[in-house]
Every structure is written in C-alpha cells, then in structure tokens.
Amino acid sequence: MQKILVLCLGVGMFFGNADAAYTRGYVRSNGTYVSGYYRTNPDSTRINNYSTRGNVNPFTGKAGTKPLNKYGY
C-alpha cells in the first residue's frame, strides 16, 4: 500500500505542472542577476497567465494585476 501511494505521488508531481514551465535565471548585460521562475506555457491567450487579473500564481501566491486584454478589461 505504501509503495502504491509513493508511486501515485511521484506520478502526480511529474505530470501535475503540465501548464507551467521553469525559466532559468540569467545575468543581464549590466551585470544584474535575474532569478529563475515558473511561468505558464506560451500560447495566444492571456486568460491563463498567472499575471492576468483574476488568476493567482500557485508558486508564489501572488494575485495577477494585468488586464485580460489590450483594452484594459
């Protein structure tokens, strides 16, 4: 039973973040280091972005503030 539970948790962690991608940290040309972060996978919509108003980033708990479209709503 314990082996099954561990297997299920491992599979869930592997497939659980299919909508997120990790962006590695990097150094800007002025020498400033930018830490790595998780972001939604790129697509043609804003509705599923962590930074869009009404959404919450599950990794940081921060609420989105950007408008849903270019018209401000």
N, C-alpha and C positions, 0 to 999 in steps of 0.2 A: 504494500500500500504506500509506504513512504517513497519507494522508487518511482511509482507512478506519479505521485504528487510533485516530486522534483522534476521529472520529465515534463509534466504539463507546465510548470512554472518556467522552465527553460525555453520551451517552445513558445509560450506566450510572450516572453521577453524578446525572443528573436523576431517574431512576426508582429509584435504589438505596436511598433512605431513605423509602419509602412508609409505613413503620411509625413514623416519627418526625415530630414537629412542633417547630418552634422557638417558644419563648415569649420575647417581647421583654422587655428589662429595664424596670424601673419604679421610681418613688420612693414609699416608704411615707409615710403621713401624719405620721410622726415625723421625716421627712427622710432616712431611710436608703435608699440606693440598692441595689436587688436586681438583679444581673447577669442577662442573658438566658441561657437554657439550652435544651437539647433534652430532650424527654420523649416517651414513647410516646403514640400517639393514644388518646384516651379510649374505653373500652369497658366492659363489665360484668364483666370478669375481672381478677384480679391476676396471673395466671400469666405474662403477657407484659410486666409492668412492669419497668423497669430496677432499681428499688429492691427488688424481691422477692428473697428468699434463693434462691440458685442461679443468678441471672442476673447479667450484667456489663454495665455501661453502655459501649457501644462508643465513645462520645465522650470519656469520662474514664478508662476502665479500672477504675472503682471497682465492687467487688462489692456486690450487694444485701444488705440486712440485715433487711428486713421479712418477717414470716411470710406464708405463702401464703394463709392465711385468718384469720378473726377468732378462731379457737380457738388460735392460736399455732403451728400446724404447716402 
